[in-house]
Amino acid sequence: MTFEEIKNSEKENLMHTYGRFEVALVNGKGSTAYDINGKEYIDFTSGIGVNALGYSDEGWSKAVSEQAKKIQHISNLYYSPLQTAVAEKLCSLTGFSKVFLCNSGAEANECAIKLARKYSFDKYGNIGRNKILTLVNSFHGRTMATLTATGQDAMHNYFFPFIDGFVYAQANNIDSFNSVIDDSICAVLIELVQGEGGVQPLNKDFVKSIEKICKEKDILLMIDEVQTGISRTGKLYCYQKFDIQPDVITSAKGLGGGLPIGACLCTKDLENVLTAGTHGTTFGGNPVACAGALEILNRVTSEEFLKKVEEKGEYIRNRLLKIKGVKEVRGMGMMIGIVTENDNAKKIANDCVANGLLILLAKNLLRMLPPLNITYEEINKGLEILEKVFEEDLK
């Protein structure tokens, strides 16, 4: 098929839910992808943080293909050694007590919401202590509950009525947080770096203050690590950089290395809240996805690997700050946001694609989520393209 034939087929057969870039990718290796015409692209997106080890990693490919030859799916009515291996690995790496495996970040956050509400119901009864506090500018998913949890007014339209039981506070503003905390709150759900909200890190003092308030009031502290997790910020999970101990964390994206998987992790105090019949999933913990996840967890968690993520992230940020037209660089590890001087991120992103670089947008800025094992050669090639695009734009 030609690119135009693919575009026409998409237009005729798929719902128009995505604003796509002008490229159709068909294969890749490492952090380099190729389109339908064989053109090469350096990938600074990793499928929005999913391809933790890039394209067609040999160890990952071998793990999932060998498992697919054995058994591709079983019902959760039966035990799965790969499920238990992934759960055991996650618990041993984090210190959490139990894991629920699902299919996506939104589902992991749905699990966290249900977990928090049932914990409060079990302990305090049906007294209306069921609200979840999230932050303005957050993003937690596109299901009805997680969309409501998302603290962006622009997303609270069309799908009325939205789900009750969510309130919002300003990020990095403890006075705003305190103004909405009352006896109706059972949990706080936050991202430590607001990814879709513009790669905005939270202040450590603000997060520590939230943790203190939550402990005093028996409010669950839940951290959405869907984008920040799986070594993206230089730690396996971002909360480990903030010196806090959440009650719940959620994980997805990079966990599967390219296959759908999500996880909700909880502490020992919460391990028996969700019981048989109160939650479940058909595809969650799929053996092939778990085989991929186990390979990822065995590869991205060593101190040496995490140090390299930090070093590469710092290298990229330093190079970006030298590019004329870059106003600000923010983020953590290899989760990077770029504010442009001319407020022209969308044009820059499209021009990057035309020149062989895949890059993301988040609100009005450029966003980078490169594969964690991207080589310096690939980094340099991508940054050279980006610099060229900025130079052309300033002419």
C-alpha positions as CSV (number, residue, x, y, z in Angstrom):
1,M,0.0,0.0,0.0
2,T,1.1,3.6,-0.6
3,F,0.9,6.2,2.2
4,E,-2.1,7.8,0.5
5,E,-3.9,4.5,0.4
6,I,-3.3,4.0,4.1
7,K,-4.5,7.5,4.8
8,N,-7.7,6.9,2.8
9,S,-8.3,3.6,4.4
10,E,-7.9,5.2,7.9
11,K,-10.4,7.9,6.9
12,E,-12.9,5.4,5.6
13,N,-12.7,2.8,8.4
14,L,-11.5,4.3,11.7
15,M,-13.2,6.7,14.0
16,H,-11.5,10.1,13.8
17,T,-10.2,10.2,17.4
18,Y,-6.6,11.0,16.6
19,G,-4.7,14.0,15.1
20,R,-2.1,12.0,13.3
21,F,1.3,13.1,11.9
22,E,2.0,12.6,8.2
23,V,3.8,9.3,8.5
24,A,3.0,5.5,8.5
25,L,5.5,3.5,10.4
26,V,6.0,-0.2,9.5
27,N,9.2,-1.4,11.2
28,G,12.0,-0.3,13.5
29,K,15.1,-1.3,15.4
30,G,16.3,0.4,18.6
31,S,15.3,4.1,18.5
32,T,15.1,4.2,14.7
33,A,11.9,3.6,12.8
34,Y,11.1,3.3,9.1
35,D,8.0,4.4,7.2
36,I,6.1,2.7,4.4
37,N,8.6,4.2,1.9
38,G,11.7,3.2,3.8
39,K,12.4,6.6,5.2
40,E,14.3,6.6,8.5
41,Y,13.2,8.4,11.7
42,I,14.9,8.9,15.0
43,D,12.2,8.2,17.6
44,F,12.1,10.5,20.7
45,T,8.6,9.2,21.6
46,S,8.8,5.5,22.3
47,G,5.1,5.2,21.5
48,I,4.3,7.8,24.2
49,G,6.6,6.1,26.7
50,V,5.6,2.5,25.9
51,N,8.6,1.1,24.0
52,A,10.9,1.2,27.0
53,L,13.6,-0.7,25.1
54,G,12.8,0.7,21.7
55,Y,11.7,-1.3,18.6
56,S,12.3,-5.0,18.2
57,D,14.6,-5.4,21.1
58,E,16.1,-9.0,20.8
59,G,15.5,-10.0,24.4
60,W,12.0,-8.6,24.6
61,S,11.1,-10.1,21.2
62,K,12.4,-13.5,22.2
63,A,10.5,-13.5,25.5
64,V,7.1,-12.6,24.0
65,S,7.4,-14.8,20.9
66,E,8.4,-17.9,22.9
67,Q,5.5,-17.4,25.2
68,A,3.1,-16.9,22.3
69,K,4.1,-20.3,21.1
70,K,3.3,-21.9,24.5
71,I,0.0,-20.3,25.5
72,Q,-1.3,-16.9,24.5
73,H,-4.2,-16.4,26.9
74,I,-5.8,-18.0,29.9
75,S,-8.8,-17.0,32.0
76,N,-8.0,-15.4,35.4
77,L,-10.0,-18.3,36.8
78,Y,-6.7,-20.2,36.6
79,Y,-3.3,-19.7,38.1
80,S,-0.6,-18.2,35.8
81,P,3.1,-18.6,36.7
82,L,4.0,-15.5,34.6
83,Q,1.4,-13.4,36.4
84,T,2.8,-14.4,39.8
85,A,6.4,-13.8,38.5
86,V,5.6,-10.2,37.4
87,A,3.7,-9.5,40.7
88,E,6.5,-10.9,42.8
89,K,9.1,-8.9,40.9
90,L,7.1,-5.7,41.3
91,C,6.6,-6.3,45.0
92,S,10.3,-7.1,45.6
93,L,11.5,-4.1,43.7
94,T,9.1,-1.6,45.5
95,G,8.2,-3.0,48.9
96,F,4.5,-3.0,48.1
97,S,2.4,-5.9,49.2
98,K,0.0,-6.8,46.4
99,V,-0.6,-6.2,42.7
100,F,-3.6,-6.1,40.4
101,L,-2.7,-6.6,36.8
102,C,-4.8,-5.1,34.1
103,N,-4.5,-3.7,30.5
104,S,-3.7,0.0,30.7
105,G,-3.0,3.1,32.8
106,A,-6.6,4.1,32.8
107,E,-7.6,0.7,34.1
108,A,-4.9,0.8,36.7
109,N,-6.3,4.2,37.9
110,E,-9.8,2.8,37.9
111,C,-8.6,0.0,40.2
112,A,-7.0,2.6,42.5
113,I,-10.2,4.6,42.7
114,K,-12.3,1.5,43.5
115,L,-9.7,0.4,46.0
116,A,-9.8,3.7,47.8
117,R,-13.6,3.9,48.0
118,K,-14.0,0.4,49.2
119,Y,-11.2,0.8,51.8
120,S,-13.1,3.9,53.2
121,F,-16.5,2.1,53.0
122,D,-15.1,-1.0,54.8
123,K,-13.6,1.1,57.6
124,Y,-16.0,4.0,58.0
125,G,-19.3,2.8,56.5
126,N,-21.5,4.4,53.9
127,I,-21.1,8.0,55.3
128,G,-20.2,9.8,52.1
129,R,-16.4,9.5,52.6
130,N,-15.8,8.7,49.0
131,K,-14.3,11.6,47.1
132,I,-11.0,11.6,45.3
133,L,-8.9,14.7,45.3
134,T,-6.7,15.3,42.2
135,L,-4.8,18.3,40.8
136,V,-5.6,20.9,38.3
137,N,-3.8,20.2,35.0
138,S,-3.6,16.5,35.7
139,F,-4.3,13.6,33.3
140,H,-5.5,10.2,34.6
141,G,-7.1,8.5,31.6
142,R,-10.1,8.6,29.2
143,T,-12.6,6.3,30.9
144,M,-15.5,8.1,32.5
145,A,-14.1,8.0,36.0
146,T,-10.5,8.7,35.1
147,L,-11.6,11.5,32.7
148,T,-13.5,13.1,35.6
149,A,-10.4,12.6,37.8
150,T,-8.4,14.5,35.1
151,G,-8.1,18.1,36.3
152,Q,-8.5,19.8,33.0
153,D,-11.8,21.8,32.3
154,A,-11.3,21.4,28.5
155,M,-11.8,17.6,28.9
156,H,-15.0,18.0,31.0
157,N,-17.3,18.4,28.1
158,Y,-19.6,16.4,25.8
159,F,-19.9,13.3,27.9
160,F,-22.4,14.5,30.5
161,P,-23.2,13.5,33.2
162,F,-19.7,13.0,34.5
163,I,-19.0,10.8,37.5
164,D,-19.5,12.3,41.0
165,G,-16.9,12.2,43.7
166,F,-13.9,14.2,42.4
167,V,-12.5,17.5,43.6
168,Y,-9.5,19.5,42.4
169,A,-6.7,21.5,44.0
170,Q,-4.0,23.7,42.4
171,A,-0.7,22.0,41.9
172,N,2.2,23.2,44.1
173,N,-0.3,25.2,46.2
174,I,-0.8,23.8,49.7
175,D,-3.4,26.5,50.6
176,S,-5.5,25.4,47.6
177,F,-5.1,21.8,48.7
178,N,-6.1,22.5,52.3
179,S,-9.1,24.5,51.1
180,V,-10.7,21.4,49.6
181,I,-9.7,18.7,52.1
182,D,-12.6,17.7,54.3
183,D,-14.2,14.6,55.8
184,S,-15.6,13.5,52.4
185,I,-12.1,12.9,51.0
186,C,-11.0,9.2,51.0
187,A,-7.9,9.5,48.7
188,V,-5.6,11.8,46.9
189,L,-4.5,10.9,43.4
190,I,-1.5,12.8,41.8
191,E,1.1,12.6,39.1
192,L,4.6,13.7,40.4
193,V,5.3,15.0,36.9
194,Q,2.2,16.1,35.1
195,G,3.0,14.6,31.7
196,E,0.0,15.4,29.4
197,G,-0.4,18.7,31.4
198,G,2.9,20.0,30.1
199,V,5.7,18.0,31.8
200,Q,5.3,19.9,35.0
201,P,7.1,18.4,38.0
202,L,5.6,18.9,41.5
203,N,7.6,20.6,44.2
204,K,9.0,18.1,46.8
205,D,7.9,20.3,49.7
206,F,4.3,20.3,48.3
207,V,4.3,16.5,47.9
208,K,5.7,16.0,51.4
209,S,3.0,18.2,52.9
210,I,0.4,16.2,51.1
211,E,1.8,13.0,52.5
212,K,1.7,14.4,56.0
213,I,-1.9,15.5,55.7
214,C,-3.0,12.2,54.2
215,K,-1.4,10.2,57.1
216,E,-3.0,12.5,59.7
217,K,-6.4,12.1,58.2
218,D,-6.2,8.4,57.1
219,I,-6.6,9.6,53.5
220,L,-4.9,7.3,50.9
221,L,-2.0,8.8,49.0
222,M,-2.1,7.3,45.5
223,I,0.5,8.1,42.8
224,D,-0.2,7.8,39.1
225,E,3.0,6.5,37.7
226,V,1.6,5.5,34.4
227,Q,4.0,7.8,32.5
228,T,6.7,8.5,35.2
229,G,7.2,4.8,36.1
230,I,9.4,2.0,34.8
231,S,12.7,4.0,35.2
232,R,11.5,6.9,33.1
233,T,12.7,9.5,35.6
234,G,15.9,7.7,36.7
235,K,14.2,5.7,39.4
236,L,12.0,2.6,38.9
237,Y,9.1,4.8,40.1
238,C,9.2,8.5,40.5
239,Y,7.9,8.5,44.1
240,Q,11.3,7.1,45.1
241,K,12.8,10.5,44.2
242,F,10.4,12.3,46.5
243,D,11.2,10.5,49.8
244,I,7.5,9.5,50.3
245,Q,5.7,6.2,50.8
246,P,2.4,6.1,48.9
247,D,-0.4,3.7,49.8
248,V,-1.0,3.0,46.1
249,I,0.8,3.5,42.9
250,T,-0.4,2.8,39.3
251,S,1.8,1.7,36.4
252,A,1.5,0.9,32.7
253,K,3.0,2.2,29.5
254,G,6.7,1.1,29.7
255,L,5.9,-1.9,31.9
256,G,4.9,-4.1,28.9
257,G,7.6,-2.8,26.5
258,G,5.1,-2.5,23.7
259,L,2.2,-4.8,24.8
260,P,-0.8,-3.7,26.8
261,I,-0.4,-4.2,30.6
262,G,-1.2,-2.1,33.6
263,A,-0.7,-2.6,37.4
264,C,-2.1,-1.2,40.6
265,L,0.2,-1.8,43.6
266,C,-0.9,-1.4,47.2
267,T,0.5,-1.6,50.7
268,K,-0.2,-4.4,53.2
269,D,-2.9,-2.4,54.9
270,L,-4.9,-2.5,51.6
271,E,-4.1,-6.0,50.4
272,N,-7.4,-7.5,51.3
273,V,-9.7,-4.7,50.3
274,L,-10.6,-6.0,46.8
275,T,-11.9,-9.5,47.1
276,A,-13.2,-12.1,44.7
277,G,-16.1,-10.5,42.7
278,T,-15.3,-6.9,43.6
279,H,-13.0,-6.3,40.7
280,G,-11.6,-8.2,37.7
281,T,-10.5,-8.3,34.1
282,T,-10.6,-10.6,31.1
283,F,-7.3,-9.8,29.5
284,G,-5.4,-8.4,32.5
285,G,-2.2,-10.3,33.2
286,N,-2.1,-11.9,29.8
287,P,0.8,-14.4,29.6
288,V,2.4,-12.9,26.5
289,A,2.2,-9.3,28.0
290,C,3.6,-10.6,31.3
291,A,6.5,-12.3,29.5
292,G,7.3,-8.9,28.0
293,A,6.9,-7.1,31.4
294,L,9.2,-9.6,33.1
295,E,11.9,-9.0,30.5
296,I,11.5,-5.2,31.0
297,L,11.7,-5.4,34.8
298,N,14.8,-7.6,34.5
299,R,16.5,-5.1,32.3
300,V,15.6,-1.5,33.4
301,T,16.0,-1.7,37.2
302,S,19.7,-2.1,37.8
303,E,21.6,0.9,39.3
304,E,23.8,1.0,36.3
305,F,20.8,1.3,33.9
306,L,19.1,3.9,36.1
307,K,22.3,6.0,36.2
308,K,22.5,5.9,32.4
309,V,18.9,7.1,32.2
310,E,19.8,10.1,34.4
311,E,22.9,10.8,32.4
312,K,21.2,10.7,29.1
313,G,18.4,12.9,30.3
314,E,20.9,15.4,31.6
315,Y,22.8,15.3,28.3
316,I,19.7,15.9,26.3
317,R,18.6,18.8,28.5
318,N,22.0,20.5,28.3
319,R,22.0,20.2,24.5
320,L,18.5,21.5,24.2
321,L,19.3,24.6,26.2
322,K,21.9,25.5,23.6
323,I,19.4,25.5,20.7
324,K,18.3,29.0,19.6
325,G,14.5,29.2,19.9
326,V,14.3,27.0,23.0
327,K,12.9,29.1,25.8
328,E,12.8,26.5,28.7
329,V,13.5,22.8,29.3
330,R,11.8,21.0,32.1
331,G,11.1,17.5,33.3
332,M,13.0,14.7,35.0
333,G,15.2,11.9,33.7
334,M,14.2,11.1,30.1
335,M,10.8,12.8,30.5
336,I,11.5,16.1,28.9
337,G,9.4,19.2,28.0
338,I,10.5,22.0,25.7
339,V,8.9,25.4,25.7
340,T,9.6,27.3,22.4
341,E,10.2,31.0,22.3
342,N,7.7,31.5,19.4
343,D,5.0,29.3,20.9
344,N,5.1,27.2,17.8
345,A,5.5,23.7,19.1
346,K,2.9,22.1,16.8
347,K,4.7,23.5,13.7
348,I,8.1,22.4,15.0
349,A,6.8,18.9,15.7
350,N,5.3,18.6,12.1
351,D,8.6,19.9,10.6
352,C,10.5,17.4,12.7
353,V,8.6,14.5,11.2
354,A,9.2,15.9,7.7
355,N,12.9,15.9,8.5
356,G,13.1,12.4,10.1
357,L,12.5,13.0,13.8
358,L,9.5,11.8,15.8
359,I,8.6,14.0,18.8
360,L,5.5,14.6,20.9
361,L,3.3,17.5,21.9
362,A,1.9,18.3,25.4
363,K,-0.3,21.3,25.5
364,N,1.7,24.1,23.9
365,L,5.2,22.5,24.2
366,L,7.3,19.8,22.7
367,R,7.7,16.6,24.7
368,M,10.3,13.9,24.6
369,L,10.0,10.3,25.9
370,P,12.9,8.5,24.2
371,P,13.4,4.8,24.6
372,L,15.4,4.3,27.8
373,N,18.2,2.5,26.0
374,I,18.6,5.0,23.2
375,T,22.2,5.3,22.1
376,Y,24.1,8.6,22.1
377,E,24.5,8.3,18.4
378,E,20.7,8.2,18.0
379,I,20.3,11.1,20.5
380,N,22.8,13.2,18.6
381,K,21.1,12.5,15.2
382,G,17.8,13.4,16.6
383,L,19.0,16.6,18.3
384,E,20.8,17.7,15.1
385,I,17.4,17.4,13.2
386,L,15.7,19.3,16.0
387,E,18.3,22.1,15.9
388,K,18.0,22.3,12.1
389,V,14.2,22.6,12.3
390,F,14.5,25.4,14.9
391,E,17.1,27.2,12.7
392,E,14.8,27.0,9.6
393,D,11.8,28.3,11.7
394,L,13.8,31.3,12.8
395,K,14.7,32.4,9.3
